[in-house]
Amino acid sequence: MVELDALAGKIRALITAGPQGDFQQFEPLALELFAYQYETNLPYREFCDARGVNPSVITHWSQIPAFPTDAFKNTLVTSFPAEQAVMANLTSGTTANKRGQIFRDELGRELIFLANRVMTASYLFPDFDSAPRCRVLILAPSPQMAPSMGMAMGMEETRVRFGADNSQFLLTRSGIDIGALVCALEEAEQSGQPVAFIGATGAFVYFLKACQKRNLRFRLPPGSRIGDGGGYRGRFGAMDRQAYFGLAQEILGIDADHCVNVLGMAESATNFFENSLRDRVQGNASSRRRMVPPPWVRTDVVNPLDLSPLPAGEVGLLRHFDLANVPTVLGVQTDNLGVVLDDGSFQIIGRAQVENGMVSEMPAERTVGPMGDNRIFRFLETYVNFSIRFKMSLSRRHRHPAPVAMGADCPCGEGIEQLVEQGDKK
């Protein structure tokens, strides 16, 4: 019987060490965690037995069965008694009319918050110490609005851990608060306080394009950045990656390497971040964009047709083995297409699609945002984008001689200046 407290302590220490931790610790910990989950997680044990796999025949982490994301929709997959659950998130995935839930106990909640606090500090804020903090502006729902959305919980953690006191969520029940957003940008211009935008890629695309149409420009302070989720297949909404970077620079004054794409999944614990900002801070400006698994995670790629392992550089389905997944399963088989590179990092291409009953090696045309493909999350994401476009077209922009307080009395709540009236009529 695996002693959970001792195992959890070793995993906790590896995560706390961050990206520079000992990669050699993963192998023995993965084998130990697999043995624990095989013993305590009945659905997972049945899944492994059906494949003739158990701890006695495993000699390498890559042999550990990866549980498919779709299976979470039909099965309660936990390695602890269900009555000990303290956290529940809706599953991600491509089934729009079926939702499952991912449950975590106290240990699971601790590990997921710890892992993503370490990753956020290392990849989205690698140039910041505990102070000074930047202002975090979140174009997504708060946990109060979406209590079952893991992304909302993670963003709240980011706001609390890394944001200044004037950080805020900008999505209300009437959509994105454009007036408050513009007020915040103007305050940043005047105060010199850097801004960190966090939200769905599509929301940034809609806002940047609306600003471009109305000839609105902001010169945000050095150190401002964007952390966006979604925009896979090299597409960011209706534009390609380079066009997106160009707009971020043109409209906000944010450099391309301060635009960090994020991949998160309800079925797994650790979020993955692009390396661009961390590499710039560390002086590796020539490094190509990719997502780098930390020491407590491994990512590999398998053939979409038969799930056989693929060598580095070939496109296949990504699977992640995450030690922070103590309360669920170590290995998760995704329906994301991607490429694993020689150093173990990876690039995501998009969501796989099924053609004639078989998984295609070509990704689906539709991009998938960080809220996932559940119908309610898709509706919410569509509503966010619509509210940006609609409110920007109706509003006026006011310039203030000095920073103003945020809140219900903010004059910018009435909108932004309509600079191209005839352009809106076309």
C-alpha positions as a printed NumPy array, in Angstrom:
array([[  0.   ,   0.   ,   0.   ],
       [  1.406,   3.36 ,  -1.049],
       [  1.619,   5.836,   1.831],
       [ -0.253,   8.87 ,   0.479],
       [  1.087,  11.513,   2.863],
       [  4.698,  10.662,   2.069],
       [  4.01 ,  10.534,  -1.671],
       [  2.133,  13.843,  -1.571],
       [  5.011,  15.439,   0.333],
       [  7.509,  14.455,  -2.352],
       [  5.233,  15.701,  -5.137],
       [  4.621,  18.951,  -3.27 ],
       [  8.357,  19.513,  -2.876],
       [  9.007,  18.863,  -6.587],
       [  6.332,  21.366,  -7.615],
       [  7.578,  23.968,  -5.165],
       [ 11.07 ,  23.728,  -6.688],
       [  9.58 ,  25.082,  -9.93 ],
       [ 10.852,  24.733, -13.519],
       [ 14.418,  24.316, -12.314],
       [ 13.572,  21.294, -10.167],
       [ 15.023,  17.825, -10.539],
       [ 13.545,  16.167, -13.636],
       [ 14.934,  12.815, -12.519],
       [ 12.415,  12.631,  -9.68 ],
       [  9.48 ,  12.248, -12.058],
       [ 10.066,   8.594, -12.958],
       [  9.965,   7.027,  -9.469],
       [  7.153,   9.318,  -8.342],
       [  5.065,   8.488, -11.432],
       [  5.414,   4.755, -10.825],
       [  4.485,   5.199,  -7.166],
       [  1.491,   7.376,  -7.994],
       [  0.288,   4.917, -10.628],
       [  0.379,   2.128,  -8.059],
       [ -1.63 ,   4.262,  -5.629],
       [ -4.255,   5.205,  -8.22 ],
       [ -4.528,   1.638,  -9.528],
       [ -5.333,   0.525,  -6.007],
       [ -7.763,   3.319,  -5.039],
       [ -9.431,   4.398,  -8.294],
       [-11.87 ,   1.688,  -9.445],
       [-12.809,   3.125, -12.884],
       [ -9.16 ,   3.653, -13.679],
       [ -8.197,   0.173, -12.466],
       [-10.861,  -1.358, -14.717],
       [ -9.551,   0.723, -17.604],
       [ -5.995,  -0.514, -16.973],
       [ -7.062,  -4.156, -16.502],
       [ -8.872,  -4.092, -19.833],
       [ -5.516,  -3.255, -21.389],
       [ -3.589,  -5.848, -19.423],
       [ -1.637,  -3.223, -17.505],
       [ -0.982,  -3.065, -13.765],
       [  1.858,  -1.765, -11.563],
       [  3.73 ,  -5.083, -11.668],
       [  4.344,  -4.848, -15.431],
       [  5.191,  -1.136, -15.656],
       [  8.856,  -0.174, -15.944],
       [  8.605,   3.331, -17.456],
       [  6.196,   6.243, -17.057],
       [  5.234,   6.159, -20.753],
       [  3.703,   2.699, -20.23 ],
       [  1.158,   4.041, -17.759],
       [ -2.315,   4.061, -19.373],
       [ -3.665,   7.523, -20.138],
       [ -7.368,   7.916, -19.335],
       [ -9.28 ,   9.599, -22.229],
       [-10.88 ,  12.971, -21.561],
       [-14.241,  11.842, -22.957],
       [-14.435,   9.1  , -20.315],
       [-14.611,  11.752, -17.585],
       [-18.033,  12.733, -18.915],
       [-19.53 ,   9.354, -18.089],
       [-17.566,   8.225, -15.051],
       [-16.748,   9.587, -11.621],
       [-12.961,   9.234, -11.63 ],
       [-11.478,   9.78 ,  -8.182],
       [ -8.748,   8.23 ,  -6.069],
       [-10.44 ,   9.297,  -2.837],
       [-13.882,   8.796,  -1.241],
       [-16.407,  10.965,  -3.098],
       [-17.724,  12.489,   0.123],
       [-14.325,  14.165,   0.628],
       [-14.686,  16.268,  -2.532],
       [-14.264,  20.003,  -1.968],
       [-13.856,  21.169,  -5.57 ],
       [-15.787,  20.352,  -8.749],
       [-15.104,  21.594, -12.274],
       [-16.999,  20.883, -15.462],
       [-15.098,  18.802, -17.993],
       [-13.685,  20.285, -21.176],
       [-13.752,  18.428, -24.505],
       [-15.802,  18.508, -27.656],
       [-19.108,  16.993, -26.564],
       [-21.354,  20.035, -26.442],
       [-24.437,  18.374, -24.945],
       [-22.866,  16.207, -22.266],
       [-21.04 ,  17.491, -19.214],
       [-19.085,  15.62 , -16.613],
       [-17.447,  16.835, -13.461],
       [-13.903,  16.573, -12.184],
       [-13.789,  16.3  ,  -8.382],
       [-10.825,  17.049,  -6.141],
       [-10.287,  16.687,  -2.426],
       [ -8.331,  19.028,  -0.149],
       [ -4.995,  17.632,  -1.339],
       [ -6.04 ,  17.927,  -4.971],
       [ -7.117,  21.527,  -4.534],
       [ -3.868,  22.348,  -2.787],
       [ -1.773,  20.796,  -5.568],
       [ -3.668,  22.383,  -8.45 ],
       [ -3.358,  25.846,  -6.928],
       [  0.3  ,  25.271,  -6.032],
       [  1.203,  24.   ,  -9.51 ],
       [ -0.446,  26.882, -11.302],
       [  0.867,  29.493,  -8.902],
       [  4.382,  28.241,  -9.651],
       [  3.739,  28.106, -13.419],
       [  2.124,  31.543, -13.528],
       [  5.017,  33.083, -11.617],
       [  7.57 ,  31.366, -13.843],
       [  6.027,  32.033, -17.258],
       [  3.594,  34.958, -17.034],
       [  5.399,  36.991, -14.346],
       [  9.033,  35.827, -14.528],
       [ 10.291,  39.418, -14.243],
       [  8.305,  40.31 , -11.126],
       [  9.257,  39.745,  -7.53 ],
       [  6.618,  40.001,  -4.821],
       [  6.545,  43.77 ,  -5.417],
       [  5.786,  45.908,  -7.244],
       [  2.702,  44.169,  -8.587],
       [  0.997,  44.982, -11.847],
       [ -2.698,  45.583, -12.375],
       [ -4.44 ,  42.379, -13.515],
       [ -7.457,  42.923, -15.784],
       [ -9.493,  39.789, -16.456],
       [-11.799,  39.514, -19.468],
       [-13.561,  36.435, -18.146],
       [-16.097,  35.435, -15.481],
       [-15.26 ,  35.466, -11.806],
       [-15.771,  32.368,  -9.631],
       [-18.98 ,  33.983,  -8.366],
       [-20.358,  34.053, -11.918],
       [-19.021,  30.639, -12.976],
       [-18.344,  28.504,  -9.877],
       [-17.852,  25.308, -11.94 ],
       [-15.318,  26.814, -14.334],
       [-11.762,  25.927, -13.418],
       [-10.47 ,  28.842, -15.478],
       [-12.424,  31.295, -13.302],
       [-10.925,  29.839, -10.125],
       [ -7.452,  29.964, -11.6  ],
       [ -7.847,  33.581, -12.664],
       [ -9.046,  34.537,  -9.201],
       [ -5.902,  32.933,  -7.775],
       [ -3.827,  34.952, -10.244],
       [ -5.618,  38.166,  -9.313],
       [ -5.045,  37.591,  -5.598],
       [ -1.479,  36.265,  -5.819],
       [ -0.037,  38.513,  -8.507],
       [ -2.362,  41.479,  -8.94 ],
       [ -2.237,  44.909,  -7.349],
       [ -5.151,  46.047,  -5.212],
       [ -6.866,  47.668,  -8.218],
       [ -6.982,  44.391, -10.178],
       [-10.443,  43.279, -11.278],
       [-12.713,  41.04 , -13.33 ],
       [-14.317,  42.963, -16.192],
       [-17.099,  40.566, -17.141],
       [-20.463,  41.444, -15.628],
       [-23.902,  40.014, -16.308],
       [-24.297,  42.59 , -19.078],
       [-21.039,  41.56 , -20.767],
       [-17.56 ,  43.055, -20.715],
       [-17.461,  46.424, -18.949],
       [-15.851,  48.396, -21.778],
       [-16.004,  51.666, -19.87 ],
       [-14.116,  50.249, -16.903],
       [-11.602,  48.619, -19.265],
       [-10.843,  51.891, -21.04 ],
       [-10.615,  53.73 , -17.718],
       [ -8.071,  51.178, -16.533],
       [ -5.983,  51.558, -19.693],
       [ -6.003,  55.345, -19.399],
       [ -5.01 ,  55.131, -15.754],
       [ -2.112,  52.876, -16.707],
       [ -0.917,  55.366, -19.318],
       [ -0.917,  58.132, -16.721],
       [  0.358,  56.233, -13.687],
       [  2.99 ,  54.03 , -15.323],
       [  1.592,  50.931, -13.601],
       [  1.981,  47.874, -15.908],
       [ -1.133,  45.952, -16.89 ],
       [ -1.562,  42.205, -17.233],
       [ -4.525,  41.195, -19.399],
       [ -5.877,  37.684, -18.828],
       [ -8.71 ,  35.992, -20.701],
       [ -9.834,  34.179, -23.813],
       [ -7.896,  34.827, -26.996],
       [-11.098,  35.646, -28.848],
       [-11.978,  38.443, -26.408],
       [ -8.642,  40.16 , -27.036],
       [ -9.057,  39.787, -30.793],
       [-12.488,  41.428, -30.688],
       [-11.258,  44.27 , -28.487],
       [ -8.104,  44.937, -30.5  ],
       [ -9.971,  44.909, -33.808],
       [-12.66 ,  47.235, -32.425],
       [ -9.962,  49.659, -31.246],
       [ -8.274,  49.496, -34.644],
       [-11.554,  50.247, -36.409],
       [-12.092,  53.311, -34.202],
       [ -8.467,  54.424, -34.341],
       [ -7.988,  53.991, -30.596],
       [ -4.45 ,  53.551, -29.34 ],
       [ -2.989,  53.108, -25.869],
       [  0.656,  53.259, -24.849],
       [  0.743,  50.927, -21.904],
       [  3.746,  51.053, -19.556],
       [  6.721,  48.751, -20.131],
       [  6.151,  45.372, -18.536],
       [  2.506,  45.122, -19.612],
       [  1.508,  41.715, -20.947],
       [ -1.285,  39.441, -22.187],
       [ -1.997,  35.92 , -20.961],
       [ -4.549,  34.41 , -23.357],
       [ -6.132,  30.973, -23.601],
       [ -7.255,  29.52 , -26.924],
       [ -6.22 ,  30.518, -30.415],
       [ -4.833,  27.166, -31.479],
       [ -4.071,  25.975, -35.04 ],
       [ -1.971,  29.114, -35.337],
       [ -5.232,  31.062, -35.599],
       [ -6.287,  33.76 , -33.188],
       [ -9.93 ,  34.337, -34.027],
       [-10.144,  35.692, -37.557],
       [ -6.419,  36.367, -37.833],
       [ -3.155,  34.501, -37.73 ],
       [ -0.653,  34.606, -34.919],
       [  1.581,  37.293, -36.393],
       [ -1.366,  39.584, -37.108],
       [ -2.474,  39.138, -33.502],
       [  0.964,  40.075, -32.222],
       [  1.007,  43.062, -34.57 ],
       [ -2.311,  44.326, -33.217],
       [ -1.196,  43.929, -29.61 ],
       [  1.807,  46.12 , -30.386],
       [ -0.155,  48.63 , -32.469],
       [ -3.119,  49.087, -30.115],
       [ -1.596,  48.503, -26.673],
       [  2.153,  48.797, -27.112],
       [  2.669,  45.217, -25.882],
       [  5.547,  43.331, -27.522],
       [  5.007,  39.897, -29.073],
       [  7.147,  38.147, -26.467],
       [  4.887,  39.621, -23.767],
       [  1.924,  37.794, -25.335],
       [  1.798,  34.396, -23.625],
       [ -0.606,  31.675, -24.766],
       [ -1.89 ,  29.305, -22.054],
       [ -3.288,  25.774, -22.276],
       [ -5.402,  24.456, -19.426],
       [ -7.68 ,  21.43 , -19.031],
       [-10.218,  20.57 , -16.348],
       [ -9.092,  16.92 , -16.526],
       [ -5.51 ,  17.79 , -15.649],
       [ -4.056,  19.979, -12.939],
       [ -1.142,  21.943, -14.406],
       [ -1.547,  24.727, -16.951],
       [  1.027,  25.054, -19.728],
       [  2.438,  28.439, -20.744],
       [  4.343,  29.536, -23.812],
       [  7.998,  30.194, -23.107],
       [  8.304,  33.574, -24.874],
       [  8.361,  35.938, -21.888],
       [ 10.401,  33.646, -19.63 ],
       [ 12.973,  33.184, -22.383],
       [ 13.241,  36.931, -22.952],
       [ 13.821,  37.536, -19.255],
       [ 16.474,  34.81 , -19.234],
       [ 18.149,  36.18 , -22.374],
       [ 17.017,  33.429, -24.768],
       [ 15.424,  35.756, -27.3  ],
       [ 16.027,  33.435, -30.269],
       [ 14.136,  30.491, -28.742],
       [ 11.063,  29.337, -30.7  ],
       [  7.633,  29.429, -29.134],
       [  6.603,  26.252, -27.4  ],
       [  5.096,  24.988, -24.166],
       [  7.576,  23.473, -21.721],
       [  6.301,  20.864, -19.239],
       [  7.733,  21.423, -15.753],
       [  9.642,  18.69 , -13.864],
       [  6.421,  17.182, -12.444],
       [  4.81 ,  16.719, -15.898],
       [  5.636,  14.748, -19.047],
       [  3.916,  15.132, -22.407],
       [  4.085,  12.68 , -25.277],
       [  2.248,  12.178, -28.572],
       [  0.468,   9.151, -30.029],
       [ -0.901,   8.127, -33.403],
       [ -4.532,   9.339, -33.741],
       [ -5.546,   6.057, -35.397],
       [ -4.173,   3.414, -33.012],
       [ -2.676,   5.428, -30.102],
       [  0.792,   4.014, -30.74 ],
       [  3.736,   6.229, -29.69 ],
       [  5.088,   8.706, -32.227],
       [  8.614,  10.115, -32.456],
       [  9.427,  13.757, -31.833],
       [  8.34 ,  16.06 , -34.617],
       [  5.33 ,  14.065, -35.815],
       [  1.76 ,  15.329, -35.404],
       [ -0.46 ,  13.259, -33.133],
       [ -2.706,  13.331, -30.103],
       [ -1.124,  14.821, -26.99 ],
       [ -1.223,  13.04 , -23.659],
       [ -0.096,  14.534, -20.363],
       [  1.234,  12.754, -17.257],
       [  0.878,  15.148, -14.331],
       [  1.957,  14.29 , -10.779],
       [ -0.36 ,  17.02 ,  -9.476],
       [ -3.301,  14.828, -10.566],
       [ -3.192,  12.835,  -7.342],
       [ -6.987,  12.774,  -6.784],
       [ -7.855,  11.708, -10.361],
       [ -5.478,   9.945, -12.762],
       [ -1.824,  10.532, -13.538],
       [ -2.154,  10.147, -17.329],
       [ -4.749,  11.991, -19.433],
       [ -5.283,  11.246, -23.117],
       [ -6.456,  14.434, -24.832],
       [ -8.099,  15.078, -28.175],
       [ -5.637,  17.895, -28.858],
       [ -3.355,  17.541, -31.862],
       [  0.206,  18.654, -31.388],
       [  3.91 ,  18.011, -31.843],
       [  6.383,  17.007, -29.153],
       [  9.876,  18.356, -29.72 ],
       [ 13.221,  16.717, -28.992],
       [ 13.577,  18.437, -25.615],
       [ 10.151,  17.268, -24.382],
       [  8.406,  20.589, -24.988],
       [  5.423,  20.688, -27.309],
       [  3.399,  22.85 , -29.647],
       [ -0.363,  22.514, -29.815],
       [ -1.967,  22.583, -33.255],
       [ -5.665,  22.276, -32.507],
       [ -8.554,  20.041, -31.538],
       [ -8.812,  16.74 , -33.397],
       [-11.85 ,  15.996, -35.538],
       [-13.511,  12.699, -36.415],
       [-14.125,  11.801, -40.062],
       [-15.941,   8.6  , -41.07 ],
       [-15.618,   7.282, -37.56 ],
       [-11.861,   7.81 , -37.431],
       [ -9.722,  10.549, -35.926],
       [ -8.329,  12.792, -38.645],
       [ -4.743,  13.97 , -38.556],
       [ -6.008,  17.404, -39.605],
       [ -7.318,  19.617, -36.783],
       [-10.873,  20.898, -36.63 ],
       [-11.451,  24.248, -38.268],
       [-13.138,  25.687, -35.214],
       [-10.8  ,  27.088, -32.605],
       [-11.509,  26.094, -29.023],
       [-11.272,  28.699, -26.313],
       [-10.197,  28.198, -22.698],
       [-13.782,  27.861, -21.508],
       [-13.972,  24.53 , -23.306],
       [-16.625,  23.136, -25.616],
       [-19.48 ,  22.721, -23.181],
       [-22.554,  24.457, -24.528],
       [-22.89 ,  26.891, -21.634],
       [-19.202,  27.863, -21.85 ],
       [-19.423,  28.33 , -25.614],
       [-22.465,  30.539, -25.132],
       [-20.631,  32.566, -22.492],
       [-17.604,  33.02 , -24.73 ],
       [-19.822,  34.11 , -27.626],
       [-21.594,  36.547, -25.313],
       [-18.287,  38.026, -24.163],
       [-17.192,  38.657, -27.745],
       [-20.594,  40.039, -28.757],
       [-20.661,  42.426, -25.804],
       [-17.235,  43.791, -26.729],
       [-18.235,  44.434, -30.323],
       [-21.646,  45.852, -29.412],
       [-20.519,  48.149, -26.593],
       [-17.527,  49.438, -28.522],
       [-19.82 ,  50.433, -31.404],
       [-22.143,  52.41 , -29.12 ],
       [-19.704,  54.029, -26.742],
       [-17.684,  57.193, -26.569],
       [-14.21 ,  57.618, -25.156],
       [-13.415,  60.274, -22.544],
       [ -9.915,  61.43 , -21.69 ],
       [ -9.227,  62.389, -18.093],
       [ -6.516,  64.789, -16.905],
       [ -5.801,  62.53 , -13.949],
       [ -6.514,  58.943, -12.91 ],
       [-10.048,  58.322, -11.691],
       [-11.375,  55.808,  -9.233],
       [-12.802,  52.617, -10.625],
       [-16.308,  51.475,  -9.873],
       [-19.887,  52.453, -10.53 ],
       [-19.054,  56.188, -10.54 ],
       [-16.304,  55.894, -13.142],
       [-17.099,  58.447, -15.912],
       [-15.771,  56.02 , -18.489],
       [-18.657,  53.743, -17.62 ],
       [-20.627,  55.824, -20.122],
       [-18.333,  54.619, -22.902],
       [-15.574,  55.677, -25.292],
       [-15.445,  58.317, -27.977],
       [-17.035,  57.317, -31.279],
       [-14.349,  58.442, -33.702],
       [-15.493,  56.943, -36.954],
       [-19.263,  57.326, -37.096],
       [-19.484,  56.715, -40.804],
       [-17.276,  53.64 , -40.498],
       [-19.836,  52.125, -38.121],
       [-22.603,  52.731, -40.622],
       [-20.849,  50.887, -43.434]])
